[in-house]
């Protein structure tokens, strides 16, 4: 996968913050963020003709990189 800019929302905040998706699968993703991301958040990934939101839980951290598992899909639009 090509690195893709994504948005994440946390603590009911309606203003998203940016992160970079460096790998993604059906069950989770590898992200890079310069800011301190919380343990649980909603990730929104968009691309050409699609948009997906996933509730995420952090499963590992290494510096500015982190791995998340998708807890549930909040919806996918094509």
C-alpha positions as CSV (number, residue, x, y, z in Angstrom):
1,X,0.0,0.0,0.0
2,X,1.1,3.5,-0.7
3,X,1.3,5.8,2.4
4,X,-2.0,7.6,2.7
5,X,-3.0,10.6,4.8
6,X,-5.9,9.8,7.2
7,X,-7.8,11.5,9.9
8,X,-8.6,10.3,13.4
9,X,-11.1,11.4,16.0
10,X,-10.9,10.9,19.7
11,X,-12.8,11.6,22.9
12,X,-15.9,12.8,21.0
13,X,-13.9,15.7,19.5
14,X,-15.4,16.7,16.2
15,X,-12.1,18.1,14.9
16,X,-9.9,15.5,13.3
17,X,-6.2,15.2,13.6
18,X,-4.0,13.8,10.8
19,X,-1.9,10.6,10.7
20,X,-0.3,8.5,8.0
21,X,-1.4,5.0,7.2
22,X,1.7,3.0,6.2
23,X,-0.1,-0.4,5.9
24,X,-3.7,-1.6,6.2
25,X,-5.5,-4.9,6.2
26,X,-9.1,-6.1,6.8
27,X,-8.3,-6.4,10.6
28,X,-6.0,-3.4,11.4
29,X,-3.5,-0.9,10.3
30,X,0.0,0.5,10.9
31,X,0.0,4.2,11.5
32,X,2.6,7.0,11.9
33,X,1.8,10.1,13.9
34,X,3.9,12.9,15.3
35,X,1.3,13.6,17.9
36,X,0.4,11.3,20.9
37,X,-2.5,9.2,19.8
38,X,-4.9,7.8,22.4
39,X,-5.5,4.1,23.0
40,X,-8.9,4.2,21.3
41,X,-10.1,6.4,18.5
42,X,-12.0,6.4,15.2
43,X,-9.9,6.3,12.0
44,X,-11.2,7.7,8.7
45,X,-9.4,6.6,5.6
46,X,-10.4,8.0,2.2
47,X,-9.2,7.3,-1.3
48,X,-10.3,7.4,-4.9
49,X,-14.0,6.6,-4.7
50,X,-14.1,5.2,-1.2
51,X,-14.2,6.2,2.4
52,X,-14.1,4.0,5.5
53,X,-14.3,4.6,9.2
54,X,-13.0,2.1,11.8
55,X,-13.2,2.1,15.6
56,X,-9.6,1.3,16.6
57,X,-7.6,0.0,19.5
58,X,-3.9,0.4,19.8
59,X,-2.1,-2.9,20.2
60,X,1.5,-1.8,19.9
61,X,3.6,1.4,19.9
62,X,7.2,2.0,18.7
63,X,8.3,5.6,18.7
64,X,5.9,7.5,16.3
65,X,4.6,4.3,14.8
66,X,1.7,2.3,16.1
67,X,-0.4,-0.8,15.2
68,X,-4.1,-0.8,15.6
69,X,-6.8,-3.4,15.4
70,X,-10.2,-2.6,14.0
71,X,-12.8,-3.1,16.7
72,X,-15.6,-2.5,14.3
73,X,-16.4,-0.9,11.0
74,X,-18.5,2.2,11.4
75,X,-19.3,2.3,7.7
76,X,-17.8,2.1,4.3
77,X,-18.9,4.2,1.3
78,X,-17.9,3.5,-2.2
